[in-house]
């Protein structure tokens, strides 16, 4: 196989359009994102913040509503608490900027 040569025709910006589709996209097993979710534990009332740059979404799909699993350990009660929030939806799109 030979090497492909790419010739730059112009360095001027050309107008363009982007068409985002709402079809479902399956992502890898773990998806990290610069997002934080804040919720109050329904059992003890403690405020819990999950940072999705550390706590990933597991087997996520885009454009389809789902419930997100929240949990924390209450030190005072020495108990683990779990609950779900949602529905939420993960969207990935490309945006034209000026």
Rosetta constraint file for C-alpha pairs under 8 A:
AtomPair CA 17 CA 96 HARMONIC 7.72 0.50
AtomPair CA 18 CA 94 HARMONIC 7.20 0.50
AtomPair CA 18 CA 95 HARMONIC 7.19 0.50
AtomPair CA 18 CA 96 HARMONIC 7.12 0.50
AtomPair CA 20 CA 93 HARMONIC 6.12 0.50
AtomPair CA 20 CA 94 HARMONIC 6.92 0.50
AtomPair CA 22 CA 63 HARMONIC 6.06 0.50
AtomPair CA 23 CA 62 HARMONIC 7.73 0.50
AtomPair CA 23 CA 63 HARMONIC 6.67 0.50
AtomPair CA 24 CA 61 HARMONIC 6.28 0.50
AtomPair CA 24 CA 62 HARMONIC 5.13 0.50
AtomPair CA 24 CA 63 HARMONIC 5.49 0.50
AtomPair CA 24 CA 64 HARMONIC 6.75 0.50
AtomPair CA 25 CA 61 HARMONIC 5.56 0.50
AtomPair CA 25 CA 62 HARMONIC 5.22 0.50
AtomPair CA 25 CA 63 HARMONIC 7.63 0.50
AtomPair CA 26 CA 59 HARMONIC 7.66 0.50
AtomPair CA 26 CA 60 HARMONIC 6.62 0.50
AtomPair CA 26 CA 61 HARMONIC 4.73 0.50
AtomPair CA 26 CA 62 HARMONIC 6.79 0.50
AtomPair CA 27 CA 31 HARMONIC 7.26 0.50
AtomPair CA 27 CA 59 HARMONIC 6.69 0.50
AtomPair CA 27 CA 60 HARMONIC 6.03 0.50
AtomPair CA 27 CA 61 HARMONIC 6.09 0.50
AtomPair CA 27 CA 62 HARMONIC 7.96 0.50
AtomPair CA 28 CA 59 HARMONIC 6.35 0.50
AtomPair CA 28 CA 60 HARMONIC 7.58 0.50
AtomPair CA 29 CA 58 HARMONIC 5.75 0.50
AtomPair CA 29 CA 59 HARMONIC 4.50 0.50
AtomPair CA 29 CA 60 HARMONIC 7.32 0.50
AtomPair CA 30 CA 56 HARMONIC 5.75 0.50
AtomPair CA 30 CA 57 HARMONIC 5.75 0.50
AtomPair CA 30 CA 58 HARMONIC 4.97 0.50
AtomPair CA 30 CA 59 HARMONIC 5.98 0.50
AtomPair CA 30 CA 60 HARMONIC 7.47 0.50
AtomPair CA 31 CA 56 HARMONIC 5.26 0.50
AtomPair CA 31 CA 57 HARMONIC 5.10 0.50
AtomPair CA 31 CA 58 HARMONIC 6.62 0.50
AtomPair CA 31 CA 59 HARMONIC 7.53 0.50
AtomPair CA 31 CA 60 HARMONIC 6.98 0.50
AtomPair CA 32 CA 52 HARMONIC 5.54 0.50
AtomPair CA 32 CA 53 HARMONIC 4.95 0.50
AtomPair CA 32 CA 54 HARMONIC 6.95 0.50
AtomPair CA 32 CA 55 HARMONIC 7.04 0.50
AtomPair CA 32 CA 56 HARMONIC 4.75 0.50
AtomPair CA 32 CA 57 HARMONIC 6.55 0.50
AtomPair CA 33 CA 52 HARMONIC 5.22 0.50
AtomPair CA 33 CA 53 HARMONIC 4.96 0.50
AtomPair CA 33 CA 56 HARMONIC 7.38 0.50
AtomPair CA 34 CA 51 HARMONIC 7.44 0.50
AtomPair CA 34 CA 52 HARMONIC 6.14 0.50
AtomPair CA 34 CA 53 HARMONIC 5.22 0.50
AtomPair CA 35 CA 51 HARMONIC 6.01 0.50
AtomPair CA 35 CA 52 HARMONIC 5.33 0.50
AtomPair CA 35 CA 53 HARMONIC 6.73 0.50
AtomPair CA 36 CA 49 HARMONIC 6.52 0.50
AtomPair CA 36 CA 50 HARMONIC 5.50 0.50
AtomPair CA 36 CA 51 HARMONIC 4.35 0.50
AtomPair CA 36 CA 52 HARMONIC 5.91 0.50
AtomPair CA 37 CA 49 HARMONIC 5.48 0.50
AtomPair CA 37 CA 50 HARMONIC 5.12 0.50
AtomPair CA 37 CA 51 HARMONIC 6.51 0.50
AtomPair CA 37 CA 52 HARMONIC 7.78 0.50
AtomPair CA 38 CA 47 HARMONIC 7.01 0.50
AtomPair CA 38 CA 48 HARMONIC 5.72 0.50
AtomPair CA 38 CA 49 HARMONIC 4.35 0.50
AtomPair CA 38 CA 50 HARMONIC 6.48 0.50
AtomPair CA 39 CA 47 HARMONIC 5.85 0.50
AtomPair CA 39 CA 48 HARMONIC 5.42 0.50
AtomPair CA 39 CA 49 HARMONIC 6.48 0.50
AtomPair CA 40 CA 45 HARMONIC 5.49 0.50
AtomPair CA 40 CA 46 HARMONIC 5.59 0.50
AtomPair CA 40 CA 47 HARMONIC 4.43 0.50
AtomPair CA 40 CA 48 HARMONIC 5.94 0.50
AtomPair CA 41 CA 45 HARMONIC 4.82 0.50
AtomPair CA 41 CA 46 HARMONIC 5.33 0.50
AtomPair CA 41 CA 47 HARMONIC 6.28 0.50
AtomPair CA 41 CA 48 HARMONIC 6.82 0.50
AtomPair CA 41 CA 81 HARMONIC 7.48 0.50
AtomPair CA 41 CA 82 HARMONIC 7.99 0.50
AtomPair CA 41 CA 83 HARMONIC 7.49 0.50
AtomPair CA 42 CA 83 HARMONIC 7.59 0.50
AtomPair CA 43 CA 81 HARMONIC 7.15 0.50
AtomPair CA 44 CA 74 HARMONIC 7.96 0.50
AtomPair CA 48 CA 71 HARMONIC 7.99 0.50
AtomPair CA 48 CA 72 HARMONIC 7.17 0.50
AtomPair CA 50 CA 55 HARMONIC 6.62 0.50
AtomPair CA 50 CA 70 HARMONIC 7.62 0.50
AtomPair CA 51 CA 55 HARMONIC 5.80 0.50
AtomPair CA 52 CA 56 HARMONIC 5.16 0.50
AtomPair CA 52 CA 57 HARMONIC 7.17 0.50
AtomPair CA 60 CA 90 HARMONIC 7.91 0.50
AtomPair CA 61 CA 90 HARMONIC 7.11 0.50
AtomPair CA 62 CA 89 HARMONIC 6.75 0.50
AtomPair CA 62 CA 90 HARMONIC 4.90 0.50
AtomPair CA 62 CA 91 HARMONIC 5.41 0.50
AtomPair CA 62 CA 92 HARMONIC 7.02 0.50
AtomPair CA 63 CA 89 HARMONIC 5.84 0.50
AtomPair CA 63 CA 90 HARMONIC 5.84 0.50
AtomPair CA 63 CA 91 HARMONIC 5.56 0.50
AtomPair CA 64 CA 89 HARMONIC 5.77 0.50
AtomPair CA 64 CA 90 HARMONIC 7.30 0.50
AtomPair CA 65 CA 87 HARMONIC 5.52 0.50
AtomPair CA 65 CA 88 HARMONIC 5.29 0.50
AtomPair CA 65 CA 89 HARMONIC 4.61 0.50
AtomPair CA 65 CA 90 HARMONIC 7.73 0.50
AtomPair CA 66 CA 86 HARMONIC 6.60 0.50
AtomPair CA 66 CA 87 HARMONIC 5.09 0.50
AtomPair CA 66 CA 88 HARMONIC 5.52 0.50
AtomPair CA 66 CA 89 HARMONIC 6.33 0.50
AtomPair CA 67 CA 84 HARMONIC 6.02 0.50
AtomPair CA 67 CA 85 HARMONIC 5.54 0.50
AtomPair CA 67 CA 86 HARMONIC 4.61 0.50
AtomPair CA 67 CA 87 HARMONIC 4.88 0.50
AtomPair CA 67 CA 88 HARMONIC 6.25 0.50
AtomPair CA 68 CA 84 HARMONIC 5.42 0.50
AtomPair CA 68 CA 85 HARMONIC 5.27 0.50
AtomPair CA 68 CA 86 HARMONIC 6.16 0.50
AtomPair CA 68 CA 87 HARMONIC 7.48 0.50
AtomPair CA 68 CA 88 HARMONIC 7.31 0.50
AtomPair CA 69 CA 82 HARMONIC 7.25 0.50
AtomPair CA 69 CA 83 HARMONIC 6.04 0.50
AtomPair CA 69 CA 84 HARMONIC 4.58 0.50
AtomPair CA 69 CA 85 HARMONIC 6.61 0.50
AtomPair CA 70 CA 82 HARMONIC 5.75 0.50
AtomPair CA 70 CA 83 HARMONIC 5.32 0.50
AtomPair CA 70 CA 84 HARMONIC 5.67 0.50
AtomPair CA 70 CA 85 HARMONIC 7.16 0.50
AtomPair CA 71 CA 80 HARMONIC 7.19 0.50
AtomPair CA 71 CA 81 HARMONIC 5.45 0.50
AtomPair CA 71 CA 82 HARMONIC 4.29 0.50
AtomPair CA 71 CA 83 HARMONIC 6.36 0.50
AtomPair CA 72 CA 80 HARMONIC 5.87 0.50
AtomPair CA 72 CA 81 HARMONIC 5.54 0.50
AtomPair CA 72 CA 82 HARMONIC 6.82 0.50
AtomPair CA 73 CA 78 HARMONIC 7.04 0.50
AtomPair CA 73 CA 79 HARMONIC 5.77 0.50
AtomPair CA 73 CA 80 HARMONIC 4.37 0.50
AtomPair CA 73 CA 81 HARMONIC 6.18 0.50
AtomPair CA 74 CA 78 HARMONIC 5.55 0.50
AtomPair CA 74 CA 79 HARMONIC 5.33 0.50
AtomPair CA 74 CA 80 HARMONIC 6.16 0.50
AtomPair CA 74 CA 81 HARMONIC 7.25 0.50
AtomPair CA 75 CA 79 HARMONIC 6.95 0.50
